[in-house]
Amino acid sequence: MDDSSLKFLRLSTRKNDIITIMPSFDRKIKEYSAVVGSDVDSVMVKAQPNEGDAFVQIQKSSADGWVTVAEGTTDVAIKCDAADGTSSNTVIHVFRPSPSDATLKSIQFPGLIQHSLIPDFHRLETKYVLTVPPNLQSLAISALTTNSAAKMEFIGFADRGSGKVILSLGETVVGFEVVSADGKVKQTYTVIIRKDKGVSRLEPVGDVKIDDICSVCNNVVSLPRRKGPVNTCGHVFCLQCLTLFAKSTEALPSAIQCPLCLDKESTFSDDTDETKEKSLLQLKSTCPFASFGCTVALTEIHKIPTHIVECSFAPPLPALGDLPICGSCQTVAFLPHTQPCVYTCAECQKIVPEIHRTIHTQHFCVLRRDTLPAGGDPAFETSAWESQLVDRKSCPATPDACVSAAETLLEEYLVSVAEARRSCAQSLGRSFVSPKTASLEKMATLYATAISLNAEAKKLKGVALDESLHFRLGLLEEELAICKELFPDEVKNEKSAKANDNEAANNSFMSDEVDGLLMGLGVAKNASDATKIKAMEEEYHRLAAAGLSDQAAEVQGLHQWKVQQVNGASGKSFANTAADGTVSKNDKLSCSAEKFEHAVKINTSSSEAYYSLGRLELMSRKFESAQIHLELAASIKPTFSGGWPTFLWAVSLLMQSSPKPELISHAVKILSTTITNFQILLWLDFKSAASSKTPLKPGRLAEEFQRPSHAIFALAHLALSKGHLLLGEPAKAGAAILDGLSTIPKAMAITPKRSMAYKRLALAICELRGQWLLLCCRAKSEMVFEEANKATITSTLQMMTSFFGDADASILSPLESIGQLIVFSFPGDIRAMALLGERQLAQVDGNPMFLRDLDKLNQSIECFEAAVAMTAGGNNEVLSKVQKQKWYLRTQTELDGLQAIANKLKEVKSGAAQPKAGAKKSTAAAGAPAKKEAPKPAPKPAKAAPPAVKSTEKKTAPNAPKSQAKDMATKKGSNPKLADKQPSSTKGSKSSLADKQNTAPEKESVPKKLSVEIFDAVLGLARAYSRKIGFIEEKNNKDPSIAPTLQCSIENYKQAITIKPSEHDPYIELGALLERKDSIQKAIDIYSSFPFPSLDKSVLSQDDLYLFTELGRCLMKEKRQVFAMFSRLIRQ
């Protein structure tokens, strides 16, 4: 009765030809476009309402239903009136070309199944990029002119008659020249055809140089770009890696700024670096299926994808496209096992996969473990979130019927997952197609209702509780969380969401006012909404208590506007804000863990529940508890499908700070085998897609560990690298890192950029690079690209900081951890030290866990001071302060523990165990008498060259500062950490922070010799001291340390202005600070000292306008204050 939407919509010509509308019809879409031929003067519009009692009216139509179409664009409006009086309008923009039209109606690629055209075709867009599979050798392209009388000529085609294009190594450029029917207009359309990267790393064989390796993925560079005219940076990028982090918002930017340098002059053009591309032809590799019998000799890397499609040694895929699971041992097996792959444990009598024999016998066997937790029908309360899901009115009346209804919805969801995956891959992450989460939500309602019915039956009839119902509900909640992370909701229509001009102008003004207020309060721009609103509330109460009613009312109005904006953006009420500053909501993963725990309480022998609980804990990085639950799952059911519990157990074990030495080799073997299978799966998926066969069928997103988009994929590579490092195998450790780095950018390219999964993948690149940094430190003397990686990793952290922008709490903590690792490894790096200070300050501003945390703020101050002091050469004293920070001491302890484990494993491996009592030490093997002195705490690291690079050049990367190279010039085998500078006692670490809370900062914190290099450190130090003023005032607004702290902040702001006079931020922040803490006249002096550009010669930037506005506001405010002062004098 109230539905005014359309059920059917179609356009046709007088010849009964159907006219295609874009996008395809959907009852929710209200705007379409269509193109007709130049000879079409009218169209027939047929529309049918969704409800029978609604009325449809086609405006501007004749009595017989035809709508006249003139040259140009004609808007056809369809109005639908519902029975209750509501109505909706649908508009079709019909374009009819004129004789002077020289546009294309469409560009098609017949025979090409998997491709991505960027941007989407439109007749007015003349430049496109087409990404095709790397094995494609030729391609057919066809095009149609909008005006059928126009002429078209092919450019760059091998066969103009058939439209066939022979594809070159990297890029092939073709075009269509269109001449209008009257011959007056000529226009050219260009299509750049680019071959996609491979799906996995191919280890090169040949003379590999530093500039052959991508600075992001550490793989052989693919489709290298030509550097800009003034680009002097030493970074090299694959085109895909470069565009992933590009600052340009254009679909096809002509110049891309280097994402690592963040320098406007360091740019890359849109042209291919042909010289570099030809040099890469010398690099060769072997077939990924060599282990399956492929005997093809070394092949050029760019020819490998073509060979893979034709390779007859590739293992077959299962008929349904699922993972190849052996029917006997239930592990991933690409080829049938020719010998018994299982054995029966002599103690527990369970069937165990042969590959897990050793770990089961020594560790997993239930008879060797402690008794399982006692269970048996426990009583637990139903949570509020679960009670809200129960719906007995619409769900069946029995648990079995609810389960049957839910199972019918599962297949519908899995099909939608496959469609969403395909759409994202073809559109390179630009698709809005999402899986049908409504099916999951209905299933969750059915299982919650079944649980309620089961609990009621237990009370009335004594029926046992069914743990499978709790387990399945937990799976659904987990799947919903991962699905929302990978496929975010579609952005609302911009036109419907756009406010009117007056409202937009008002919002812009209010936003500037709020930013100015928060800046004056010392709150950072990237602080969380909770922090900002709390600071505004505190300022309001302070002003009201001081009797400043006018200013308090102004702050109150800004506070109310900010709350409305937050509520509108999040869809939640800020009144429900929790004490920690986070908006209260149902955490799907927490709900899932709760149901798994309930299932375990009901049935302590549920391997599925233990496995799922361990999987969630591993994703949350609770490695110790994850290991326990995964061990239980593997003990109860050794032949778990896919062997996933044992695989995840290996990840959780190796990621711990102190893994058990006797289990490390087993875990490494399990991970190495599984990750090798992952790489094979990726190539098989590529082969099937390139061969026009059905690719691997997606299952539940929660268990797609073989996909790089899964959170555990990168974690597994980190764990394997750490395991090899503990075993003294740095080459294999590096290979594990490179395997992960080379795969993630490809996954990012087909992941929606607005999704949380995209940010997590970007962060994984930074984490893997951090592990590579640790590897460089541990195997220092032989790592050729040590300096290149140090500079690149520091730049990567800076890139991530810029990339994430206003990051949430889940991103801030990992970024700080990576910054800590860099500083720990390279303490002399000024930029790394300043970046760590920024990350710590961002934690104080944006992470509710560190809200008003003075210890964290003091850590930030110490890092900034260290960065500033290092420029003047006095870095020993300030570095000792950084050494006393908790994270440094913890990292030192963990690395010492790992080194002790590595030493122990090395002794066991070499057989250098301690001799029995009374036995003499043998000196024959050593050729020298044994020394009686105590052994050194850390032996020399094993020699190892970079796993993917063979080169004799040991040169510093072009982008590495000389100071960094000097820090690295230490003796062979030495550790570049600060162990030799670490104080003998850790006492006083806490007291030093506590003592610093209420003491004035040292005056000489900025060296006399200033340089642009320390600008970020000086500005960060000023900001940190500004925040500290607020911290001190909260405890005691009459504290004597406030004045010197304020003076130090002001001095640092002035130093930042001296270093970069044209930078806006120091002026804006210092002016706001002076207005709040000193005098408005001094704020005016700061604002007016900015070197504003000439109005008649330059275009003012947004920051210029903001400074103008602040200057004018302060002048008006001072005028009011002077007027009020004279008024009081007159009244007196």
ABEGO torsion letter per residue (X at the ends): XABABBABBBBBBAAGBBBBBOBBBBAABABBBBBBBAABABBBBBBBBABAABBBBBBGBBAAGBBBBBBEBBBBBBBBBBAAGBBBBBBBBBBBBBAABABBABBBBBGBABBBBOBBBBAABABBBBBBBAABABBBBBBBBABAABBBBBBGBABAAAGBBBBBAABBBBBBBBBBAAGABBBBBBBBBBBBBBABBBBBBEBBBAAABBAAAGBBBBGBBBBBAABABABBBBAAAAAAABABABABBABBBBAAAGBAABBBBABBBAAAAAAAAABBBBBAAAAAGBABBBBBAAAAAAAAAABAABBBBBAAGBBBBBAAAGBBBABBBABBABBBBAAAGBBBBAAAAAAAAAAABAAABBBBBBBGGBBBBBBAAAAAABBAAABBABAAAAAAAAAAAAAAAAAAAAAAAAAAAAAGGABABBBBAAAAAAAAAAAAAAAAAAAAAAAAAGBBBBAAAAAAAAAAAAAAAAAAAABBBBBBBAAAABBBAAAAAAAAAAAAAAAAAAAAAGBBAABBAAAAAAAAAAAAAAAAAAGBAAAAAAAAAAAAAAAAAAAAAAGBBAAABBAAGBBBBBBAAAAAAAAAAAAAAABAABAAAAAAAAAAAAAAGBAAAAAAAAAAAAAABABBBGGAAAAAAAAAAAABABBBAAAAAAAAAAAAAAAAAAAAAAAAAAAAAAAGBBBBBBBBAAABAABAABAAAAAAAAAAAAAAAAAGBAAAAAAAAAAAAAAAAAAAAABBAABAAAAAAAAAAAAAAAAAAAAAAAAAAABAAAAAAAAAAAAAAAAAAAAAEBBBAAAAAAAAAAAAAAAAABAABAAAAAAAAAAAAAAAAABAAABGBAAAAAAAAAAAAAAAAAAAGBAAAAAAAAAABAAAAAAAAAAAAAAAAAAAAAAAAAGBBBBBBGBBBBAAAAGBBBBABBBBABBBBBBBBBAABBBABBBBBAABBAAAAAAABBBBGBBABAAAABBABABGAAAAAAAAAABBBBABABBABBBAAAAAAAAAAAAAAAAAAAAAAAABAABAAAAAAAAAAAAAAAAAAAABAABAAAAAAAAAAAAAABBAAAAAAAAAABBBBBAAABBBBAAAAAAAAAAAAAAAAAAAAAAAAAAAAAAX
